[in-house]
Amino acid sequence: MAEAIVRLRVAGCVFAEDEAAALGAAAAGEAELARLVDRRALGEPLEQVVGYADFSGVRVRLRPGVFVPRVRSELLVRVAAEATRPGDVVVDLCCGSGALGLAVRHRRPAIDLHAADVDPTAVACARDNLGGNVYQGDLFDALPVALRGRIRVLLANVPYVATRHIPLLPAEARDHEPHTALDGGDDGLDVFRAVVAGAYGWLAPGGIVLSEITEAQAKTACAAVRSAGLDADLRSDEDLEASVIVGRKTVAPVR
Ligand SMILES: C[S@@+](CC[C@H](N)C(=O)[O-])C[C@H]1O[C@@H](n2cnc3c(N)ncnc32)[C@H](O)[C@@H]1O
């Protein structure tokens, strides 16, 4: 173990002792520990190396090449759980590992959860975490048509980094997470715009679509939500340094 700590420290890992302990617990023996330490020393995210991330009260299984759930995304989980009642259809679109859906279902076990992603590795990982109802395909094309008009909460933690900012990301993300998981186009909102444009038809009356965005994107994102026929609201958490845009399909008053 001492050797692992030294290797990790030399590689620049700030929490070398903690990481060595996590790698030691994940490895079946000395030879495997050495292999895991090598991967970590080469910059692979710890979560991908040990095969899990602890996120918002749940342990999420991970695979190499799958987006590592971020602590700030707990705000999405909180807002989604607040809006959810037993039996509601909740969809985790752009689900990656399925972390968000898993965490919401942990808080609201009686939901009817579905998840989808375009990336087959992410879909396989989400199936590890969620079991059934995980589909592969481009945004709404992946979903069973029977969900149309029935979704109470549409979680969509889409890629939202502007293309020109990708080179500024930490190497762990840039080199070990697929660019399809990060790159949101010129202003970072390309995938978001596609989601909100399709959301109205898939949401139940009163249903909401939720996406994490940056503060700088808030004005443009609100405009996109409104032009898709949804009410727009912004939720923020300073501690998490997170902002979430909420688009709601309002129910027209009965006359
Ligand atoms: C920022 S990651 C979020 C993953 C997960 N929701 C989370 O928070 O941990 C974005 C995910 O969107 C997926 N994605 C990107 N474009 C997509 C598309 N057109 N249709 C479906 N999924 C897409 C990526 O494969 C990636 O898993």
The ligand as a Gaussian input file, in Angstrom:
#p B3LYP/6-31G(d) Opt

LIG

0 1
 C      -23.143000      15.308000     -19.211000
 S      -23.388000      13.595000     -19.498000
 C      -24.612000      13.287000     -18.211000
 C      -24.749000      11.847000     -17.840000
 C      -25.667000      11.604000     -16.629000
 N      -26.968000      12.142000     -16.845000
 C      -25.069000      12.213000     -15.377000
 O      -25.488000      13.299000     -14.950000
 O      -24.164000      11.588000     -14.800000
 C      -24.355000      13.686000     -20.971000
 C      -24.830000      12.343000     -21.554000
 O      -25.620000      12.665000     -22.726000
 C      -25.429000      11.657000     -23.684000
 N      -25.838000      12.203000     -24.982000
 C      -25.218000      13.142000     -25.727000
 N      -25.905000      13.394000     -26.852000
 C      -27.013000      12.597000     -26.810000
 C      -28.122000      12.390000     -27.685000
 N      -28.229000      13.076000     -28.836000
 N      -29.077000      11.498000     -27.337000
 C      -28.956000      10.799000     -26.158000
 N      -27.926000      10.930000     -25.306000
 C      -26.963000      11.830000     -25.614000
 C      -23.965000      11.303000     -23.564000
 O      -23.710000      10.029000     -24.119000
 C      -23.758000      11.392000     -22.042000
 O      -23.934000      10.120000     -21.437000

